[in-house]
Amino acid sequence: MKMAGKGLLVVVSGPSGAGKGTICKNLLDINKDIVASVSATTRMPREGELNGKNYFFVSRDKFEQMIADDDFIEYAVVYDNYYGTPRRFVEENLENGKDVLLEIDIQGALQVKDRYREGVFVFILPPSMEELKNRIIKRGTESEREILKRFEAAYKEINFVSRYNYFIINDKVDEATEKLRSIIIAEKCRVDRFKMQFIGE
């Protein structure tokens, strides 16, 4: 008897500055069996970001051609830039039994939920809105106008938490990472996911 089946699609999102990127990075460091999906975007790289590792940085024309070719499982316009998740990478890994982690914005996450009901959707929250603002400022990557724009958007985005399966308050990164890891373990033990294929005996 051999266990078989598709991989688990884990979608993590939350307002800018909540720390979802750090949590996802920590999770990938401690769990090498999870594959991170790399999104495409039309925004410019931030300092230290690498093409093909952090994002696929593409032109607006290229991105719009990919939309026309149905190459994304989701895409959205966030702060005047396109972001999208390439379809082939995600679906091939899931079919091969690999768990796939998507760290994406809320618009995109809700699109994915419409297509992949079996996915696991996790919302990352800051300890407080004041702490969220401090984190955005400390990044030092946005102008004062952009900081205000992100902070105002965060107030609206937090209302979407009810559309997710789980929430994690990111007060301490290590604890938040462990909670995400525990959610994945629990989801793999759910009876309605339990499918066995008998391959020889």
C-alpha positions as a Markdown table, in Angstrom:
| # | Residue | x | y | z |
|---|---|---|---|---|
| 1 | Met | 0.0 | 0.0 | 0.0 |
| 2 | Lys | 1.4 | 3.4 | -1.0 |
| 3 | Met | 0.1 | 6.8 | -0.1 |
| 4 | Ala | -0.2 | 9.1 | -3.1 |
| 5 | Gly | -1.9 | 12.3 | -4.0 |
| 6 | Lys | -1.5 | 15.9 | -5.0 |
| 7 | Gly | 0.5 | 18.4 | -3.1 |
| 8 | Leu | -0.9 | 21.0 | -0.7 |
| 9 | Leu | -1.4 | 24.6 | -2.0 |
| 10 | Val | -0.6 | 27.1 | 0.8 |
| 11 | Val | -1.5 | 30.7 | 0.2 |
| 12 | Val | -0.2 | 33.3 | 2.6 |
| 13 | Ser | -1.2 | 37.0 | 2.5 |
| 14 | Gly | -1.8 | 40.0 | 4.6 |
| 15 | Pro | -1.3 | 43.8 | 4.6 |
| 16 | Ser | 2.1 | 45.2 | 3.6 |
| 17 | Gly | 4.4 | 45.3 | 6.6 |
| 18 | Ala | 2.7 | 42.4 | 8.5 |
| 19 | Gly | 5.8 | 40.3 | 8.0 |
| 20 | Lys | 4.5 | 37.6 | 5.7 |
| 21 | Gly | 7.7 | 37.5 | 3.6 |
| 22 | Thr | 9.9 | 36.9 | 6.7 |
| 23 | Ile | 7.5 | 34.1 | 7.9 |
| 24 | Cys | 7.5 | 32.4 | 4.5 |
| 25 | Lys | 11.3 | 32.6 | 4.3 |
| 26 | Asn | 11.7 | 31.1 | 7.7 |
| 27 | Leu | 9.3 | 28.3 | 6.8 |
| 28 | Leu | 11.2 | 27.5 | 3.6 |
| 29 | Asp | 14.4 | 27.4 | 5.6 |
| 30 | Ile | 13.1 | 24.8 | 8.0 |
| 31 | Asn | 11.0 | 22.8 | 5.6 |
| 32 | Lys | 12.8 | 21.9 | 2.4 |
| 33 | Asp | 9.9 | 19.9 | 1.1 |
| 34 | Ile | 7.8 | 23.0 | 0.4 |
| 35 | Val | 8.4 | 24.7 | -3.0 |
| 36 | Ala | 8.0 | 28.5 | -3.2 |
| 37 | Ser | 6.2 | 29.9 | -6.2 |
| 38 | Val | 8.0 | 32.9 | -7.7 |
| 39 | Ser | 5.6 | 35.6 | -8.8 |
| 40 | Ala | 6.0 | 37.9 | -11.8 |
| 41 | Thr | 5.7 | 41.6 | -11.4 |
| 42 | Thr | 6.1 | 44.9 | -13.3 |
| 43 | Arg | 7.5 | 46.8 | -10.4 |
| 44 | Met | 11.2 | 47.7 | -10.2 |
| 45 | Pro | 13.4 | 45.4 | -8.0 |
| 46 | Arg | 14.2 | 46.6 | -4.5 |
| 47 | Glu | 17.8 | 46.6 | -3.2 |
| 48 | Gly | 19.0 | 43.0 | -2.9 |
| 49 | Glu | 16.2 | 41.4 | -4.9 |
| 50 | Leu | 17.2 | 39.0 | -7.7 |
| 51 | Asn | 15.3 | 38.2 | -10.9 |
| 52 | Gly | 14.0 | 34.7 | -10.8 |
| 53 | Lys | 14.5 | 34.3 | -7.1 |
| 54 | Asn | 12.4 | 37.0 | -5.4 |
| 55 | Tyr | 10.3 | 37.8 | -8.5 |
| 56 | Phe | 10.3 | 37.6 | -12.3 |
| 57 | Phe | 10.7 | 41.2 | -13.2 |
| 58 | Val | 9.0 | 41.8 | -16.5 |
| 59 | Ser | 7.8 | 44.7 | -18.6 |
| 60 | Arg | 4.2 | 45.8 | -18.6 |
| 61 | Asp | 3.8 | 44.7 | -22.2 |
| 62 | Lys | 5.2 | 41.2 | -21.4 |
| 63 | Phe | 2.9 | 40.8 | -18.4 |
| 64 | Glu | -0.2 | 41.8 | -20.4 |
| 65 | Gln | 0.8 | 39.2 | -23.1 |
| 66 | Met | 1.0 | 36.6 | -20.4 |
| 67 | Ile | -2.5 | 37.6 | -19.2 |
| 68 | Ala | -3.8 | 37.2 | -22.8 |
| 69 | Asp | -2.2 | 33.7 | -22.9 |
| 70 | Asp | -3.8 | 32.6 | -19.6 |
| 71 | Asp | -0.4 | 32.0 | -18.1 |
| 72 | Phe | -1.4 | 33.1 | -14.6 |
| 73 | Ile | -3.6 | 31.4 | -11.9 |
| 74 | Glu | -4.1 | 34.9 | -10.5 |
| 75 | Tyr | -2.9 | 38.4 | -11.1 |
| 76 | Ala | -3.7 | 41.8 | -9.7 |
| 77 | Val | -2.8 | 45.4 | -9.8 |
| 78 | Val | -1.3 | 46.5 | -6.5 |
| 79 | Tyr | 0.1 | 50.0 | -5.9 |
| 80 | Asp | 0.0 | 50.7 | -9.7 |
| 81 | Asn | 2.0 | 47.5 | -10.6 |
| 82 | Tyr | 1.0 | 44.1 | -11.9 |
| 83 | Tyr | 1.7 | 41.0 | -9.8 |
| 84 | Gly | 0.8 | 37.4 | -10.9 |
| 85 | Thr | 1.4 | 33.8 | -10.2 |
| 86 | Pro | 2.6 | 31.7 | -13.2 |
| 87 | Arg | 0.2 | 28.7 | -13.7 |
| 88 | Arg | 2.5 | 26.0 | -15.1 |
| 89 | Phe | 5.0 | 26.0 | -12.1 |
| 90 | Val | 2.2 | 25.7 | -9.5 |
| 91 | Glu | 0.2 | 23.0 | -11.3 |
| 92 | Glu | 3.1 | 20.8 | -12.2 |
| 93 | Asn | 4.4 | 20.8 | -8.7 |
| 94 | Leu | 1.0 | 20.0 | -7.1 |
| 95 | Glu | 0.5 | 17.2 | -9.6 |
| 96 | Asn | 3.9 | 15.8 | -8.6 |
| 97 | Gly | 2.9 | 15.7 | -5.0 |
| 98 | Lys | 4.9 | 18.8 | -4.0 |
| 99 | Asp | 3.5 | 21.3 | -1.5 |
| 100 | Val | 3.5 | 24.8 | -3.0 |
| 101 | Leu | 3.7 | 28.1 | -1.0 |
| 102 | Leu | 2.3 | 31.2 | -2.5 |
| 103 | Glu | 3.0 | 34.5 | -0.8 |
| 104 | Ile | 0.7 | 36.9 | -2.6 |
| 105 | Asp | -1.5 | 40.0 | -2.1 |
| 106 | Ile | -5.1 | 39.7 | -1.0 |
| 107 | Gln | -6.6 | 40.4 | -4.4 |
| 108 | Gly | -4.6 | 37.5 | -5.8 |
| 109 | Ala | -5.3 | 35.2 | -2.9 |
| 110 | Leu | -9.1 | 35.5 | -3.4 |
| 111 | Gln | -8.8 | 34.8 | -7.1 |
| 112 | Val | -6.8 | 31.6 | -6.2 |
| 113 | Lys | -9.5 | 30.6 | -3.7 |
| 114 | Asp | -12.1 | 30.7 | -6.5 |
| 115 | Arg | -10.0 | 28.3 | -8.6 |
| 116 | Tyr | -8.5 | 26.1 | -5.9 |
| 117 | Arg | -11.0 | 25.5 | -3.2 |
| 118 | Glu | -8.8 | 22.8 | -1.7 |
| 119 | Gly | -6.0 | 25.3 | -0.9 |
| 120 | Val | -5.1 | 26.5 | 2.6 |
| 121 | Phe | -5.4 | 30.2 | 3.0 |
| 122 | Val | -3.6 | 31.9 | 5.9 |
| 123 | Phe | -3.8 | 35.6 | 6.7 |
| 124 | Ile | -0.9 | 37.3 | 8.5 |
| 125 | Leu | -1.8 | 40.1 | 10.9 |
| 126 | Pro | 0.4 | 42.6 | 12.7 |
| 127 | Pro | 0.2 | 42.9 | 16.5 |
| 128 | Ser | -1.2 | 46.4 | 16.1 |
| 129 | Met | -1.7 | 49.0 | 13.4 |
| 130 | Glu | 0.9 | 51.2 | 15.1 |
| 131 | Glu | 3.4 | 48.4 | 14.8 |
| 132 | Leu | 2.4 | 47.9 | 11.2 |
| 133 | Lys | 3.2 | 51.6 | 10.4 |
| 134 | Asn | 6.5 | 51.4 | 12.2 |
| 135 | Arg | 7.5 | 48.3 | 10.1 |
| 136 | Ile | 6.7 | 50.0 | 6.8 |
| 137 | Ile | 8.7 | 53.1 | 7.8 |
| 138 | Lys | 11.7 | 51.0 | 9.0 |
| 139 | Arg | 11.9 | 49.2 | 5.6 |
| 140 | Gly | 13.0 | 52.5 | 4.1 |
| 141 | Thr | 12.0 | 51.4 | 0.7 |
| 142 | Glu | 9.0 | 53.7 | 0.2 |
| 143 | Ser | 8.4 | 57.4 | 0.0 |
| 144 | Glu | 6.2 | 59.2 | 2.6 |
| 145 | Arg | 3.4 | 59.2 | 0.1 |
| 146 | Glu | 3.8 | 55.5 | -0.6 |
| 147 | Ile | 3.9 | 54.7 | 3.2 |
| 148 | Leu | 0.6 | 56.5 | 3.7 |
| 149 | Lys | -0.9 | 54.7 | 0.8 |
| 150 | Arg | 0.1 | 51.3 | 2.1 |
| 151 | Phe | -1.1 | 52.1 | 5.6 |
| 152 | Glu | -4.5 | 53.3 | 4.4 |
| 153 | Ala | -4.8 | 50.1 | 2.3 |
| 154 | Ala | -3.9 | 47.9 | 5.3 |
| 155 | Tyr | -7.0 | 49.2 | 7.2 |
| 156 | Lys | -9.2 | 48.0 | 4.3 |
| 157 | Glu | -7.3 | 44.7 | 3.7 |
| 158 | Ile | -7.7 | 43.5 | 7.3 |
| 159 | Asn | -11.4 | 43.3 | 6.7 |
| 160 | Phe | -10.8 | 40.4 | 4.3 |
| 161 | Val | -9.5 | 38.1 | 7.1 |
| 162 | Ser | -12.9 | 36.4 | 7.3 |
| 163 | Arg | -12.3 | 35.0 | 3.8 |
| 164 | Tyr | -9.3 | 33.0 | 5.0 |
| 165 | Asn | -9.1 | 29.6 | 6.7 |
| 166 | Tyr | -6.6 | 30.7 | 9.4 |
| 167 | Phe | -5.0 | 33.9 | 10.8 |
| 168 | Ile | -1.7 | 34.4 | 12.5 |
| 169 | Ile | -0.7 | 37.4 | 14.5 |
| 170 | Asn | 2.9 | 38.1 | 13.8 |
| 171 | Asp | 4.2 | 39.4 | 17.1 |
| 172 | Lys | 7.3 | 37.1 | 17.3 |
| 173 | Val | 8.5 | 35.8 | 13.9 |
| 174 | Asp | 9.6 | 32.4 | 15.2 |
| 175 | Glu | 6.3 | 31.7 | 16.9 |
| 176 | Ala | 4.4 | 32.8 | 13.8 |
| 177 | Thr | 6.5 | 30.6 | 11.6 |
| 178 | Glu | 5.8 | 27.6 | 13.9 |
| 179 | Lys | 2.1 | 28.3 | 13.8 |
| 180 | Leu | 2.2 | 28.3 | 10.0 |
| 181 | Arg | 4.1 | 25.0 | 10.0 |
| 182 | Ser | 1.6 | 23.5 | 12.4 |
| 183 | Ile | -1.3 | 24.6 | 10.2 |
| 184 | Ile | 0.3 | 22.7 | 7.2 |
| 185 | Ile | 0.8 | 19.6 | 9.3 |
| 186 | Ala | -2.8 | 19.7 | 10.6 |
| 187 | Glu | -4.2 | 20.2 | 7.1 |
| 188 | Lys | -2.3 | 17.1 | 5.8 |
| 189 | Cys | -4.1 | 15.1 | 8.6 |
| 190 | Arg | -7.6 | 16.2 | 7.6 |
| 191 | Val | -9.9 | 13.3 | 6.9 |
| 192 | Asp | -11.4 | 14.9 | 3.8 |
| 193 | Arg | -7.9 | 15.2 | 2.3 |
| 194 | Phe | -7.2 | 11.6 | 3.0 |
| 195 | Lys | -7.0 | 9.6 | -0.2 |
| 196 | Met | -5.2 | 6.3 | -0.7 |
| 197 | Gln | -4.2 | 4.6 | -3.9 |
| 198 | Phe | -3.3 | 1.0 | -3.7 |
| 199 | Ile | -0.3 | 0.4 | -6.0 |
| 200 | Gly | 0.7 | -3.2 | -5.9 |
| 201 | Glu | 1.0 | -5.2 | -2.7 |
